[in-house]
């Protein structure tokens, strides 16, 4: 396994990590979750990603049961949660979601109970909250750090302006600002990492724990001929993913990428994951497997890194034709 610093912090995070979004509770049971987390851990993965809203809290409970059963040395792994959406769904009442001091702190306490851990290594603001001053959120996160309930805090899908405002406030109070951001990043989704966040990487430094590196499975090629039964796009309530990703122009590009991957003697998924990892501003690539074979294949993506030469990367750019124009 390859390890990288999380931004400018001293935290060493595995270049590949394991996440639970969609899969835990909705697609897999405790037995499968334990099998997959064990394979990931045994292959050197040290970061397990979660959030309060995933399966409305059930994802964290499932991961917590696995962590409790495995009894891995707590210093050997990193676990996260995210706060914003709440876990009660439509039953959310005022203050049970968002980034108010109340929900940030209460959400942390609830996540700790579900995950059965004493502290969170990483705690993300899952979205920006237009109804709460960023100053209130920054100060709440610092309180949790001082209490030892979280070690690092960050953002997810925030704008560059919002992230820099959080840093400005942290500097004003001489407290700890956000260490990391969790944006979507893949061959189709590139703007934030490759353009909008560049000044942040250069000026204050920022780790990234990227999600959906395979574009929710599109970049595996499994949707080239329709939607397979029991796949992510087939899950009830995931129609928004189909509407966003399942388009002919995207499928055509995926097929061309698959041809290139075959020439390199690697899978399309391995090519797509390795491509994400070639970006020096990517700290870790979050994997989201539901099957043992799928996870083992994806774990081999780091072996494909040497095959992504400058010439190959140029071929990929020609296929995609979507390199962000720098501001």
C-alpha positions in Angstrom: 0.0 0.0 0.0 1.1 3.5 -0.7 0.7 6.1 2.0 0.4 9.9 1.6 0.2 12.8 4.0 -3.3 14.2 4.4 -2.6 17.6 2.9 0.0 19.5 5.0 -0.9 17.5 8.1 1.3 14.8 9.6 -1.4 12.2 9.2 -0.4 9.3 6.9 -3.4 8.0 5.0 -3.5 5.0 2.6 -3.8 6.1 -1.1 -6.8 3.8 -1.4 -9.5 3.8 1.3 -12.8 2.1 1.9 -16.2 3.8 2.1 -19.7 2.7 3.0 -22.0 5.1 1.0 -25.0 3.2 -0.5 -23.5 -0.2 0.1 -23.6 -0.6 3.9 -27.1 -1.7 5.0 -28.7 -1.1 1.6 -26.6 -3.6 -0.4 -24.6 -5.7 2.0 -25.1 -7.3 5.5 -22.8 -7.4 8.5 -21.0 -10.6 7.3 -20.2 -9.1 3.9 -19.2 -5.8 5.5 -16.8 -7.6 7.9 -15.3 -9.6 5.0 -14.7 -6.5 2.8 -13.3 -4.3 5.7 -11.0 -7.2 6.7 -9.7 -7.5 3.1 -9.1 -3.8 2.9 -7.4 -3.6 6.3 -5.2 -6.7 5.5 -4.1 -5.0 2.2 -3.0 -1.9 4.1 -6.0 0.4 3.9 -6.2 2.4 7.0 -9.1 4.8 6.3 -12.8 3.9 6.6 -15.2 6.6 5.5 -18.8 7.1 6.8 -21.4 9.7 7.5 -24.4 10.3 9.7 -26.8 10.3 6.7 -25.6 7.1 5.1 -28.6 4.7 5.4 -29.9 7.1 8.0 -27.3 6.1 10.6 -27.4 2.3 9.9 -24.2 2.5 7.9 -22.3 3.8 10.9 -23.9 1.2 13.2 -22.8 -1.6 10.8 -19.3 -0.3 10.6 -19.2 0.1 14.3 -20.2 -3.5 14.8 -17.4 -4.6 12.6 -14.8 -2.5 14.3 -16.0 -3.7 17.7 -15.8 -7.3 16.6 -12.4 -7.1 14.9 -10.8 -5.2 17.8 -8.1 -3.8 15.6 -5.6 -1.6 17.3 -7.3 1.8 17.4 -4.1 3.6 16.5 -3.8 1.5 13.2 -6.9 2.9 11.4 -8.6 6.2 10.6 -12.4 6.5 10.7 -14.6 9.4 9.7 -18.1 10.8 9.9 -19.8 13.7 8.3 -22.3 16.1 9.7 -25.0 18.2 8.0 -28.0 16.1 6.7 -28.9 14.4 10.0 -29.9 10.8 10.2 -33.7 11.1 10.7 -34.5 11.8 7.1 -37.9 13.4 6.7 -38.4 13.2 10.5 -35.6 15.8 11.0 -36.7 18.6 13.3 -35.1 22.0 13.6 -31.5 21.7 14.8 -31.3 18.0 13.8 -29.4 18.9 10.7 -27.2 21.7 9.4 -23.9 23.0 10.8 -25.1 24.9 13.9 -23.0 24.5 17.0 -25.8 22.3 18.5 -26.0 19.9 15.6 -22.2 19.7 14.9 -21.5 18.7 18.5 -24.6 16.5 19.0 -24.0 14.9 15.6 -20.5 14.0 16.7 -21.7 12.4 20.0 -24.2 10.3 18.0 -21.7 9.2 15.5 -19.3 8.1 18.2 -22.0 5.9 19.7 -22.9 4.4 16.4 -19.3 3.7 15.4 -18.4 2.5 18.9 -15.3 4.6 19.1 -14.0 7.2 21.5 -13.0 9.7 18.9 -13.3 10.4 15.2 -10.0 10.8 13.3 -11.7 12.9 10.6 -15.0 14.9 10.9 -16.4 16.5 7.8 -19.0 19.3 7.2 -20.9 17.3 4.6 -22.2 20.4 2.9 -21.9 24.1 3.5 -24.8 25.6 5.6 -26.2 28.8 4.2 -28.2 29.3 7.5 -25.3 29.1 9.9 -22.3 31.6 10.0 -19.1 29.7 9.0 -17.6 31.3 12.2 -20.0 29.3 14.4 -19.1 26.1 12.6 -15.3 26.6 12.8 -15.5 27.4 16.5 -17.7 24.3 17.2 -15.2 22.1 15.4 -12.3 23.6 17.4 -14.3 22.8 20.6 -14.5 19.1 19.6 -10.8 19.1 18.8 -10.0 20.5 22.2 -12.2 17.9 23.8 -10.4 15.1 22.0 -13.5 13.9 20.3 -12.2 14.6 16.8 -8.6 14.9 15.6 -9.0 16.7 12.2 -11.9 18.5 10.6 -12.7 19.3 7.1 -15.4 19.9 4.5 -17.2 18.1 1.7 -18.4 19.7 -1.5 -17.7 23.2 -0.2 -16.7 25.9 -2.7 -13.2 27.3 -2.7 -14.4 30.6 -1.3 -16.2 28.9 1.6 -13.1 26.9 2.5 -10.9 29.9 2.5 -13.4 31.8 4.6 -13.1 29.0 7.2 -9.3 29.4 7.1 -9.6 33.1 7.5 -11.7 32.7 10.6 -9.4 30.0 12.0 -6.4 32.4 11.6 -8.4 35.2 13.2 -8.9 33.1 16.4 -5.6 31.3 16.1 -7.4 28.0 16.0 -7.3 24.9 13.7 -8.9 25.4 10.3 -10.1 22.6 7.9 -7.4 20.0 7.0 -9.2 18.2 4.2 -12.0 18.3 1.7 -14.0 15.4 0.3 -15.1 16.3 -3.3 -16.3 14.1 -6.0 -13.5 13.4 -8.5 -13.3 11.1 -11.5 -12.6 11.2 -15.2 -16.0 13.0 -15.7 -16.0 15.2 -12.6 -12.8 17.3 -12.6 -13.5 21.1 -12.1 -13.0 21.4 -8.3 -9.8 19.4 -7.9 -8.1 20.6 -11.1 -9.2 24.2 -11.1 -11.3 25.7 -8.3 -9.2 24.3 -5.4 -5.7 25.0 -6.9 -5.2 28.2 -5.0 -6.1 26.4 -1.8 -3.6 23.6 -2.5 -0.9 26.2 -3.2 -1.6 28.7 -0.4 -2.8 26.8 2.7 -2.5 23.2 1.7 -5.4 20.7 1.8 -5.9 17.0 1.9 -8.5 15.4 -0.3 -10.5 12.1 0.3 -12.2 11.8 -3.1 -15.5 10.0 -3.5 -17.1 8.3 -6.5 -13.8 7.8 -8.4 -15.6 5.3 -10.7 -18.6 7.6 -11.2 -20.9 5.4 -9.2 -19.8 2.4 -11.3 -20.1 3.9 -14.8 -16.3 3.8 -15.2 -16.3 0.0 -14.7 -18.2 -0.5 -17.9 -21.0 -2.5 -16.3 -23.6 0.0 -17.5 -22.5 -0.1 -21.1 -25.4 -2.3 -22.1 -28.1 -1.2 -19.6 -28.6 -1.5 -15.9 -27.8 -4.9 -14.3 -30.1 -6.2 -11.7 -29.0 -5.4 -8.1 -26.5 -2.8 -9.3 -26.3 0.6 -7.7 -28.4 2.2 -10.4 -31.0 -0.5 -9.8 -31.5 0.5 -6.1 -34.8 2.2 -5.2 -34.2 5.9 -4.7 -31.1 6.0 -6.9 -32.8 7.3 -10.0 -31.0 10.6 -9.6 -27.8 8.8 -10.4 -29.2 7.3 -13.5 -30.4 10.7 -14.7 -27.0 12.2 -14.1 -24.7 9.5 -15.5 -26.4 7.2 -17.9 -26.0 9.2 -21.2 -24.9 8.0 -24.6 -21.9 10.4 -24.8 -20.6 9.2 -21.5 -21.0 5.5 -22.4 -19.2 6.1 -25.7 -16.2 7.5 -23.8 -16.3 4.7 -21.3 -16.1 2.2 -24.2 -13.1 4.0 -25.6 -11.4 4.0 -22.2 -12.1 0.2 -21.9 -10.3 -0.4 -25.2 -7.3 1.6 -23.9 -7.3 -0.3 -20.6 -7.3 -3.6 -22.5 -4.2 -2.5 -24.5 -2.5 -1.8 -21.1 -3.6 -5.2 -19.8 -5.5 -3.7 -16.9 -9.2 -3.4 -16.1 -11.2 -0.2 -16.9 -11.8 0.2 -13.1 -8.1 -0.1 -12.4 -7.3 2.5 -15.1 -9.9 4.9 -13.7 -8.8 4.6 -10.1 -5.1 4.8 -11.0 -5.8 8.0 -13.0 -7.3 9.6 -9.9 -4.3 8.6 -7.9 -1.9 10.2 -10.3 -3.1 13.6 -9.2 -0.7 14.8 -6.5 -3.5 16.7 -4.8 -5.5 13.5 -4.2 -4.6 12.1 -0.7 -6.8 9.0 -0.9 -9.2 7.4 -3.4 -12.3 6.0 -1.6 -13.4 2.5 -2.9 -16.9 1.3 -2.5 -17.1 -2.4 -3.3 -19.9 -4.8 -2.5 -18.1 -8.0 -3.6 -14.8 -9.6 -2.6 -13.7 -10.0 -6.2 -14.5 -6.4 -7.0 -12.5 -5.0 -4.0 -9.5 -7.2 -4.8 -9.5 -6.1 -8.4 -9.7 -2.4 -7.3 -6.9 -2.8 -4.8 -4.6 -3.7 -7.7 -5.1 -0.3 -9.2 -2.0 1.1 -7.6 0.0 -1.6 -9.5 -1.3 0.1 -12.7 0.2 3.5 -11.8 3.5 2.9 -13.7 1.5 2.1 -16.8 -0.1 5.6 -16.8 2.8 7.2 -18.6 2.6 10.8 -19.9 1.7 9.3 -23.4 -1.1 7.2 -21.9 -2.4 10.2 -19.9 -2.5 12.2 -23.1 -4.6 9.4 -24.8 -7.0 9.6 -21.9 -7.3 13.4 -22.3 -8.1 13.0 -26.0 -10.8 10.5 -25.2 -12.4 12.6 -22.4 -11.9 16.1 -23.9 -13.0 17.7 -20.6 -9.8 19.0 -19.1 -10.8 22.1 -17.0 -9.8 25.5 -18.3 -7.7 27.1 -15.6 -9.2 30.4 -14.3 
